[in-house]
Amino acid sequence: MDFLSYFESKIVSRGRAYYRSGNARITSVDGNVVYGEVEGSDGHVYDVQIDLEKPYNSYCDCPYASGDEDMCKHEVALYYEYLEHKDEYVKSTASSNVKFDSVEEAVESYIKNLNNSQKEEILKTLIIESPEWLREKYLPKYKEDIIDKLK
């Protein structure tokens, strides 16, 4: 049975709208389970977990899914996000059992399996959270391109 067939049509429609608005973000994939975050209409970010094989085991911490209903638009939005990037995650999962001879090889493989939004998020976090000396050493244009442009 198709994942979306477990959801009411109005929920699928709302979830697709959330996905199209860019509200869904995958944080990880573990086999048939996709983990992510979906921003709700109130700006609150909900933790979402969808089970691709058993959609009824999916989870969202929004009030709707926590109430009488258990299948919500946030789960649908994350599903559509997964469909868009599925090949990247399938490739990543398939290579997860590979062993490497060095940390450098493992890091290179890890980076190759990230999609662009994941790479951007990691780079942004590293730049913001790294000590100043590390940024200056490894990002020579950091001061010129970022710091000097702050008000």
C-alpha positions in Angstrom: 0.0 0.0 0.0 1.3 3.5 -0.9 2.4 5.7 2.0 0.0 8.5 1.1 -3.0 6.1 1.0 -2.9 6.1 4.8 -3.8 9.8 4.9 -7.0 11.7 4.3 -7.0 13.6 1.0 -7.2 17.0 2.9 -4.2 16.1 5.0 -2.2 15.1 1.8 -3.2 18.4 0.2 -2.1 20.5 3.3 1.1 18.5 3.7 2.0 19.0 0.0 1.5 22.7 0.5 3.9 22.7 3.5 6.5 20.8 1.5 6.2 23.3 -1.5 6.6 26.2 0.9 9.9 24.7 2.1 8.7 23.9 5.6 10.1 20.4 5.7 13.7 19.4 6.4 15.2 15.9 6.7 17.7 15.5 9.6 18.5 11.8 9.0 17.4 8.6 7.4 17.9 5.2 9.1 16.7 2.4 6.8 13.0 2.9 6.2 12.6 5.6 8.8 13.0 9.3 7.9 13.6 11.8 10.7 13.0 15.5 10.2 11.5 18.8 11.2 8.6 20.6 9.8 7.7 24.2 10.5 4.0 24.7 11.3 1.8 27.6 10.4 2.4 29.1 13.8 6.2 29.1 13.3 6.7 26.2 15.7 9.0 23.5 14.5 7.7 19.9 15.0 9.8 16.8 15.3 8.6 14.3 12.7 9.4 10.7 12.1 8.0 8.7 9.2 8.1 5.0 8.6 8.1 4.4 4.9 7.1 0.7 5.3 4.6 1.2 8.1 3.1 4.7 7.8 0.8 4.1 10.8 4.0 4.0 13.0 4.9 7.5 11.9 5.1 10.2 14.6 4.8 13.9 14.9 4.7 16.0 18.1 2.1 18.5 16.8 -1.2 18.9 18.7 -3.1 17.3 15.8 -1.1 14.1 15.7 -1.0 14.0 19.5 -4.7 14.3 19.8 -7.4 12.1 18.5 -5.8 11.9 15.0 -2.4 10.3 14.5 -1.6 11.1 10.9 -0.8 14.7 10.1 0.2 17.1 7.3 3.7 17.4 8.8 4.3 13.7 8.1 3.1 14.2 4.6 5.4 17.2 4.1 8.4 15.2 5.3 7.4 12.4 2.9 7.4 14.7 -0.1 10.8 16.1 1.0 12.1 12.6 1.2 10.8 11.8 -2.3 12.6 14.8 -3.7 15.9 13.7 -2.2 15.4 9.9 -2.1 18.2 9.0 -4.4 20.7 10.9 -2.2 19.6 9.0 0.9 19.4 5.6 -0.9 23.0 6.1 -2.1 24.1 7.2 1.4 22.4 4.2 3.1 23.9 1.7 0.6 27.4 2.9 1.2 27.0 3.0 5.1 28.6 -0.5 5.5 31.8 0.5 3.7 35.0 0.5 5.8 37.7 3.1 5.2 41.5 3.1 5.7 41.6 6.7 7.0 39.6 9.4 8.6 40.1 11.5 5.5 38.6 8.8 3.2 35.6 8.5 5.6 35.0 12.3 5.7 35.3 12.5 1.9 32.7 9.8 1.5 30.4 11.4 4.0 30.6 14.7 2.3 29.9 13.2 -1.1 26.7 11.6 0.2 25.3 14.9 1.6 22.9 17.0 -0.4 23.5 20.7 -0.9 21.2 21.9 1.9 23.0 19.5 4.3 26.4 20.8 3.3 25.2 24.4 3.7 23.8 23.7 7.1 27.0 22.0 8.3 29.2 24.8 6.9 27.1 27.5 8.4 27.2 25.8 11.8 31.0 25.3 11.6 31.6 28.9 10.7 29.3 30.3 13.4 30.3 28.0 16.2 34.1 27.7 15.5 36.6 29.7 17.6 37.8 32.9 15.9 41.3 31.7 15.5 40.1 28.6 13.6 37.9 30.6 11.3 40.8 33.0 10.5 43.2 30.1 9.9 41.0 28.0 7.6 38.8 30.7 6.1 41.2 33.4 5.1 38.4 35.5 3.4 36.1 35.0 6.4 37.0 38.4 8.0 36.7 40.2 4.7 33.6 38.5 3.4 31.6 38.2 6.6 32.9 40.1 9.6 33.7 43.4 7.8 30.2 43.4 6.4 28.5 43.4 9.8 27.0 46.6 11.0 
